[in-house]
Structures are given as structure tokens and as C-alpha cells.
Amino acid sequence: MTFFKNLWNDQSGAAAAEYALILAIVGTGIALAAYNLGGAIKTSMGNTTTCIQSVGIANTAPTC
């Protein structure tokens, strides 16, 4: 019976669970930031490609 009492009162695993929760939150934040940054870079590169292609076709100064 004392084994179960000691097991019930043991708090050593609580810190590990808290660290795992913090790691999950930080990891999610990093993943969302990377996803949004990737979308911004994709949009920027697409705009740049369109601008370069329009200059080659029109033979005029870029308006981008």
C-alpha cells in the first residue's frame, strides 16, 4: 500500500509534462511562422517573375 501512496504523491513527472507542453507550443509557433514566411517569399518571387517577364515583353521601363 505504501508503494501506491508514494506513486500517487510523486511529482517528478510534472516538470517533464510542463516542458513537453512548452516545447509543443514553441514548436507550433515556429511551424506557423515558417509557413507564413514561405507564403510571403512565394508571393514575392511570383511578383518579381511577373515584373521581369513584363519588361522583356514590353521593352519599356519597369512599372513594378
Helices and strands as residue ranges (DSSP letters): H 2-9, H 12-58
